[in-house]
Amino acid sequence: MKTTTQGTSPENTSSVKRDATLDDKELLSEVELARRLGITIRCLQQWRWQRWGPAWIKVGRLVRYPRAEVAAFLERQKVATAESRREEILTQRKRGRPHTVVNVNA
């Protein structure tokens, strides 16, 4: 008597692969992301070891970065410039909110 498990027959395998895979355009490899950020692959590997940086997906030995996670990570890394902070303060004043200044030299 021949038994098969779900997912091992050719028809089941192809449907599982179609459901489990993401569009290649949605995922970046280590090499692609390192090039885009101007850093080394080793830097990305250290970030993963430190649990820092963009979220990643690991399937077997492959590491992939969803584009949405990379974009969210980069958004969190933004630093406010004096000009953007000035605009924020002016907007608060227009709304009637007082602006407090913290003196770091005191």
DOTI-132080 format. One record per atom (N, C-alpha, C): atom name; y, z, x; chain; residue number from 1. Coordinates in nm, 3 decimals. Example, Ala and Ser with C-alpha at 12.3 -4.5 7.8 and 13.67 -1.06 7.14 Angstrom:
BEGIN
ATOM at       y       z       x ch   i
ATOM  N  -0.569   0.780   1.319  A   1
ATOM CA  -0.450   0.780   1.230  A   1
ATOM  C  -0.330   0.780   1.320  A   1
ATOM  N  -0.225   0.708   1.285  A   2
ATOM CA  -0.106   0.714   1.367  A   2
ATOM  C   0.003   0.787   1.290  A   2
This chain:
BEGIN
ATOM at       y       z       x ch   i
ATOM  N  -0.118   0.000   0.084  A   1
ATOM CA   0.000   0.000   0.000  A   1
ATOM  C   0.124   0.000   0.089  A   1
ATOM  N   0.212  -0.092   0.067  A   2
ATOM CA   0.334  -0.105   0.147  A   2
ATOM  C   0.449  -0.038   0.074  A   2
ATOM  N   0.517   0.053   0.146  A   3
ATOM CA   0.631   0.120   0.085  A   3
ATOM  C   0.756   0.080   0.161  A   3
ATOM  N   0.862   0.068   0.088  A   4
ATOM CA   0.990   0.039   0.151  A   4
ATOM  C   1.091   0.142   0.106  A   4
ATOM  N   1.182   0.174   0.194  A   5
ATOM CA   1.288   0.266   0.156  A   5
ATOM  C   1.412   0.186   0.121  A   5
ATOM  N   1.494   0.243   0.041  A   6
ATOM CA   1.616   0.174   0.001  A   6
ATOM  C   1.702   0.146   0.123  A   6
ATOM  N   1.751   0.025   0.134  A   7
ATOM CA   1.837  -0.013   0.244  A   7
ATOM  C   1.764  -0.087   0.355  A   7
ATOM  N   1.628  -0.090   0.351  A   8
ATOM CA   1.557  -0.158   0.458  A   8
ATOM  C   1.519  -0.300   0.423  A   8
ATOM  N   1.512  -0.332   0.296  A   9
ATOM CA   1.481  -0.470   0.260  A   9
ATOM  C   1.604  -0.557   0.281  A   9
ATOM  N   1.587  -0.685   0.309  A  10
ATOM CA   1.702  -0.771   0.337  A  10
ATOM  C   1.807  -0.772   0.227  A  10
ATOM  N   1.762  -0.772   0.101  A  11
ATOM CA   1.861  -0.776  -0.006  A  11
ATOM  C   1.940  -0.646  -0.015  A  11
ATOM  N   1.876  -0.532   0.008  A  12
ATOM CA   1.947  -0.404   0.005  A  12
ATOM  C   2.038  -0.387   0.125  A  12
ATOM  N   1.996  -0.433   0.241  A  13
ATOM CA   2.074  -0.418   0.363  A  13
ATOM  C   2.206  -0.493   0.352  A  13
ATOM  N   2.202  -0.614   0.302  A  14
ATOM CA   2.326  -0.692   0.294  A  14
ATOM  C   2.425  -0.628   0.198  A  14
ATOM  N   2.377  -0.573   0.087  A  15
ATOM CA   2.470  -0.511  -0.006  A  15
ATOM  C   2.528  -0.383   0.052  A  15
ATOM  N   2.450  -0.309   0.128  A  16
ATOM CA   2.500  -0.188   0.191  A  16
ATOM  C   2.607  -0.225   0.293  A  16
ATOM  N   2.585  -0.327   0.373  A  17
ATOM CA   2.682  -0.368   0.473  A  17
ATOM  C   2.812  -0.413   0.407  A  17
ATOM  N   2.803  -0.488   0.300  A  18
ATOM CA   2.925  -0.533   0.232  A  18
ATOM  C   3.005  -0.416   0.180  A  18
ATOM  N   2.937  -0.314   0.124  A  19
ATOM CA   3.008  -0.199   0.069  A  19
ATOM  C   3.064  -0.109   0.178  A  19
ATOM  N   2.997  -0.097   0.291  A  20
ATOM CA   3.035  -0.001   0.393  A  20
ATOM  C   3.139  -0.054   0.491  A  20
ATOM  N   3.156  -0.184   0.499  A  21
ATOM CA   3.249  -0.237   0.598  A  21
ATOM  C   3.389  -0.251   0.541  A  21
ATOM  N   3.486  -0.232   0.627  A  22
ATOM CA   3.625  -0.254   0.591  A  22
ATOM  C   3.667  -0.389   0.645  A  22
ATOM  N   3.772  -0.441   0.593  A  23
ATOM CA   3.827  -0.565   0.643  A  23
ATOM  C   3.867  -0.546   0.789  A  23
ATOM  N   3.833  -0.640   0.875  A  24
ATOM CA   3.866  -0.629   1.018  A  24
ATOM  C   4.015  -0.610   1.041  A  24
ATOM  N   4.097  -0.661   0.952  A  25
ATOM CA   4.242  -0.648   0.968  A  25
ATOM  C   4.290  -0.506   0.944  A  25
ATOM  N   4.208  -0.423   0.878  A  26
ATOM CA   4.246  -0.285   0.847  A  26
ATOM  C   4.220  -0.190   0.962  A  26
ATOM  N   4.137  -0.230   1.059  A  27
ATOM CA   4.096  -0.141   1.167  A  27
ATOM  C   4.138  -0.196   1.303  A  27
ATOM  N   4.179  -0.107   1.391  A  28
ATOM CA   4.214  -0.144   1.528  A  28
ATOM  C   4.113  -0.082   1.624  A  28
ATOM  N   4.075  -0.155   1.726  A  29
ATOM CA   3.988  -0.101   1.830  A  29
ATOM  C   4.071  -0.018   1.927  A  29
ATOM  N   4.003   0.052   2.016  A  30
ATOM CA   4.074   0.129   2.119  A  30
ATOM  C   4.164   0.038   2.202  A  30
ATOM  N   4.110  -0.077   2.241  A  31
ATOM CA   4.186  -0.170   2.325  A  31
ATOM  C   4.311  -0.219   2.253  A  31
ATOM  N   4.295  -0.258   2.125  A  32
ATOM CA   4.410  -0.307   2.048  A  32
ATOM  C   4.517  -0.201   2.033  A  32
ATOM  N   4.476  -0.078   2.000  A  33
ATOM CA   4.573   0.028   1.979  A  33
ATOM  C   4.641   0.068   2.111  A  33
ATOM  N   4.564   0.075   2.217  A  34
ATOM CA   4.623   0.110   2.348  A  34
ATOM  C   4.728   0.006   2.387  A  34
ATOM  N   4.699  -0.121   2.367  A  35
ATOM CA   4.797  -0.226   2.398  A  35
ATOM  C   4.922  -0.211   2.313  A  35
ATOM  N   4.905  -0.188   2.184  A  36
ATOM CA   5.020  -0.176   2.094  A  36
ATOM  C   5.108  -0.057   2.129  A  36
ATOM  N   5.047   0.054   2.172  A  37
ATOM CA   5.124   0.173   2.204  A  37
ATOM  C   5.170   0.177   2.350  A  37
ATOM  N   5.115   0.087   2.430  A  38
ATOM CA   5.153   0.085   2.572  A  38
ATOM  C   5.094   0.201   2.651  A  38
ATOM  N   4.975   0.244   2.611  A  39
ATOM CA   4.908   0.354   2.680  A  39
ATOM  C   4.769   0.306   2.723  A  39
ATOM  N   4.699   0.390   2.799  A  40
ATOM CA   4.566   0.353   2.844  A  40
ATOM  C   4.461   0.393   2.741  A  40
ATOM  N   4.346   0.331   2.753  A  41
ATOM CA   4.233   0.367   2.667  A  41
ATOM  C   4.194   0.513   2.695  A  41
ATOM  N   4.200   0.552   2.821  A  42
ATOM CA   4.168   0.689   2.859  A  42
ATOM  C   4.261   0.788   2.788  A  42
ATOM  N   4.386   0.752   2.772  A  43
ATOM CA   4.481   0.838   2.699  A  43
ATOM  C   4.435   0.857   2.555  A  43
ATOM  N   4.395   0.749   2.490  A  44
ATOM CA   4.343   0.759   2.352  A  44
ATOM  C   4.219   0.847   2.347  A  44
ATOM  N   4.132   0.834   2.446  A  45
ATOM CA   4.012   0.916   2.451  A  45
ATOM  C   4.047   1.064   2.467  A  45
ATOM  N   4.146   1.093   2.549  A  46
ATOM CA   4.191   1.232   2.565  A  46
ATOM  C   4.252   1.284   2.436  A  46
ATOM  N   4.329   1.202   2.368  A  47
ATOM CA   4.387   1.244   2.240  A  47
ATOM  C   4.276   1.281   2.143  A  47
ATOM  N   4.170   1.200   2.137  A  48
ATOM CA   4.060   1.230   2.045  A  48
ATOM  C   3.993   1.361   2.083  A  48
ATOM  N   3.972   1.383   2.213  A  49
ATOM CA   3.909   1.505   2.261  A  49
ATOM  C   3.995   1.627   2.225  A  49
ATOM  N   4.127   1.610   2.230  A  50
ATOM CA   4.221   1.717   2.197  A  50
ATOM  C   4.249   1.726   2.047  A  50
ATOM  N   4.188   1.635   1.969  A  51
ATOM CA   4.212   1.628   1.824  A  51
ATOM  C   4.359   1.604   1.793  A  51
ATOM  N   4.419   1.513   1.867  A  52
ATOM CA   4.559   1.476   1.849  A  52
ATOM  C   4.565   1.325   1.836  A  52
ATOM  N   4.675   1.274   1.786  A  53
ATOM CA   4.690   1.130   1.772  A  53
ATOM  C   4.648   1.083   1.635  A  53
ATOM  N   4.642   0.952   1.617  A  54
ATOM CA   4.604   0.899   1.485  A  54
ATOM  C   4.459   0.929   1.453  A  54
ATOM  N   4.432   0.948   1.325  A  55
ATOM CA   4.294   0.971   1.280  A  55
ATOM  C   4.210   0.848   1.312  A  55
ATOM  N   4.084   0.870   1.340  A  56
ATOM CA   3.995   0.760   1.376  A  56
ATOM  C   3.866   0.767   1.297  A  56
ATOM  N   3.793   0.657   1.303  A  57
ATOM CA   3.662   0.646   1.239  A  57
ATOM  C   3.562   0.617   1.350  A  57
ATOM  N   3.451   0.687   1.348  A  58
ATOM CA   3.347   0.661   1.448  A  58
ATOM  C   3.218   0.623   1.377  A  58
ATOM  N   3.169   0.506   1.410  A  59
ATOM CA   3.042   0.459   1.356  A  59
ATOM  C   2.952   0.431   1.475  A  59
ATOM  N   2.855   0.517   1.495  A  60
ATOM CA   2.773   0.504   1.615  A  60
ATOM  C   2.860   0.528   1.737  A  60
ATOM  N   2.865   0.431   1.827  A  61
ATOM CA   2.947   0.442   1.947  A  61
ATOM  C   3.084   0.378   1.930  A  61
ATOM  N   3.106   0.310   1.820  A  62
ATOM CA   3.234   0.240   1.797  A  62
ATOM  C   3.340   0.335   1.744  A  62
ATOM  N   3.459   0.324   1.799  A  63
ATOM CA   3.574   0.402   1.751  A  63
ATOM  C   3.675   0.302   1.697  A  63
ATOM  N   3.721   0.324   1.575  A  64
ATOM CA   3.819   0.238   1.513  A  64
ATOM  C   3.930   0.322   1.452  A  64
ATOM  N   4.050   0.264   1.452  A  65
ATOM CA   4.168   0.332   1.398  A  65
ATOM  C   4.218   0.255   1.276  A  65
ATOM  N   4.216   0.317   1.157  A  66
ATOM CA   4.274   0.250   1.041  A  66
ATOM  C   4.424   0.230   1.060  A  66
ATOM  N   4.472   0.111   1.027  A  67
ATOM CA   4.615   0.080   1.043  A  67
ATOM  C   4.704   0.180   0.969  A  67
ATOM  N   4.661   0.221   0.851  A  68
ATOM CA   4.742   0.315   0.772  A  68
ATOM  C   4.754   0.449   0.845  A  68
ATOM  N   4.648   0.493   0.912  A  69
ATOM CA   4.653   0.619   0.987  A  69
ATOM  C   4.743   0.608   1.110  A  69
ATOM  N   4.740   0.492   1.175  A  70
ATOM CA   4.826   0.469   1.291  A  70
ATOM  C   4.972   0.471   1.247  A  70
ATOM  N   5.001   0.403   1.135  A  71
ATOM CA   5.138   0.400   1.084  A  71
ATOM  C   5.186   0.541   1.047  A  71
ATOM  N   5.100   0.620   0.983  A  72
ATOM CA   5.135   0.757   0.945  A  72
ATOM  C   5.159   0.843   1.069  A  72
ATOM  N   5.076   0.827   1.171  A  73
ATOM CA   5.093   0.901   1.296  A  73
ATOM  C   5.227   0.868   1.360  A  73
ATOM  N   5.258   0.738   1.368  A  74
ATOM CA   5.384   0.697   1.430  A  74
ATOM  C   5.505   0.747   1.350  A  74
ATOM  N   5.493   0.752   1.220  A  75
ATOM CA   5.602   0.803   1.135  A  75
ATOM  C   5.626   0.952   1.165  A  75
ATOM  N   5.517   1.027   1.187  A  76
ATOM CA   5.532   1.169   1.219  A  76
ATOM  C   5.593   1.192   1.357  A  76
ATOM  N   5.590   1.091   1.443  A  77
ATOM CA   5.642   1.106   1.578  A  77
ATOM  C   5.791   1.074   1.587  A  77
ATOM  N   5.851   1.029   1.479  A  78
ATOM CA   5.993   0.995   1.482  A  78
ATOM  C   6.077   1.116   1.517  A  78
ATOM  N   6.177   1.091   1.598  A  79
ATOM CA   6.272   1.196   1.637  A  79
ATOM  C   6.408   1.157   1.581  A  79
ATOM  N   6.472   1.252   1.516  A  80
ATOM CA   6.602   1.225   1.456  A  80
ATOM  C   6.707   1.208   1.566  A  80
ATOM  N   6.784   1.103   1.556  A  81
ATOM CA   6.894   1.082   1.650  A  81
ATOM  C   7.019   1.149   1.596  A  81
ATOM  N   7.119   1.159   1.679  A  82
ATOM CA   7.244   1.221   1.636  A  82
ATOM  C   7.303   1.145   1.517  A  82
ATOM  N   7.295   1.014   1.520  A  83
ATOM CA   7.350   0.932   1.410  A  83
ATOM  C   7.275   0.958   1.280  A  83
ATOM  N   7.142   0.961   1.284  A  84
ATOM CA   7.067   0.984   1.161  A  84
ATOM  C   7.089   1.126   1.110  A  84
ATOM  N   7.103   1.221   1.200  A  85
ATOM CA   7.131   1.359   1.160  A  85
ATOM  C   7.269   1.370   1.098  A  85
ATOM  N   7.366   1.298   1.153  A  86
ATOM CA   7.502   1.296   1.100  A  86
ATOM  C   7.503   1.244   0.957  A  86
ATOM  N   7.429   1.136   0.934  A  87
ATOM CA   7.422   1.080   0.799  A  87
ATOM  C   7.358   1.178   0.702  A  87
ATOM  N   7.258   1.251   0.747  A  88
ATOM CA   7.193   1.351   0.662  A  88
ATOM  C   7.290   1.462   0.625  A  88
ATOM  N   7.370   1.507   0.722  A  89
ATOM CA   7.469   1.613   0.698  A  89
ATOM  C   7.575   1.566   0.599  A  89
ATOM  N   7.624   1.443   0.617  A  90
ATOM CA   7.724   1.389   0.525  A  90
ATOM  C   7.669   1.378   0.384  A  90
ATOM  N   7.545   1.339   0.371  A  91
ATOM CA   7.482   1.329   0.239  A  91
ATOM  C   7.472   1.466   0.175  A  91
ATOM  N   7.434   1.567   0.254  A  92
ATOM CA   7.426   1.703   0.200  A  92
ATOM  C   7.563   1.753   0.155  A  92
ATOM  N   7.667   1.723   0.231  A  93
ATOM CA   7.801   1.766   0.193  A  93
ATOM  C   7.845   1.701   0.063  A  93
ATOM  N   7.811   1.573   0.047  A  94
ATOM CA   7.847   1.504  -0.077  A  94
ATOM  C   7.778   1.568  -0.197  A  94
ATOM  N   7.661   1.623  -0.176  A  95
ATOM CA   7.586   1.687  -0.284  A  95
ATOM  C   7.630   1.832  -0.304  A  95
ATOM  N   7.721   1.879  -0.220  A  96
ATOM CA   7.771   2.015  -0.235  A  96
ATOM  C   7.689   2.119  -0.162  A  96
ATOM  N   7.597   2.078  -0.078  A  97
ATOM CA   7.517   2.174  -0.003  A  97
ATOM  C   7.588   2.206   0.128  A  97
ATOM  N   7.598   2.334   0.159  A  98
ATOM CA   7.664   2.369   0.285  A  98
ATOM  C   7.577   2.333   0.404  A  98
ATOM  N   7.642   2.299   0.513  A  99
ATOM CA   7.571   2.268   0.637  A  99
ATOM  C   7.583   2.384   0.731  A  99
ATOM  N   7.472   2.430   0.782  A 100
ATOM CA   7.477   2.541   0.877  A 100
ATOM  C   7.450   2.488   1.016  A 100
ATOM  N   7.527   2.539   1.109  A 101
ATOM CA   7.511   2.500   1.249  A 101
ATOM  C   7.453   2.617   1.325  A 101
ATOM  N   7.349   2.592   1.401  A 102
ATOM CA   7.286   2.696   1.480  A 102
ATOM  C   7.333   2.677   1.624  A 102
ATOM  N   7.390   2.780   1.681  A 103
ATOM CA   7.437   2.776   1.820  A 103
ATOM  C   7.321   2.820   1.909  A 103
ATOM  N   7.265   2.728   1.985  A 104
ATOM CA   7.151   2.759   2.071  A 104
ATOM  C   7.195   2.820   2.203  A 104
ATOM  N   7.323   2.815   2.235  A 105
ATOM CA   7.374   2.870   2.361  A 105
ATOM  C   7.412   3.018   2.350  A 105
ATOM  N   7.413   3.072   2.231  A 106
ATOM CA   7.458   3.211   2.211  A 106
ATOM  C   7.349   3.309   2.247  A 106
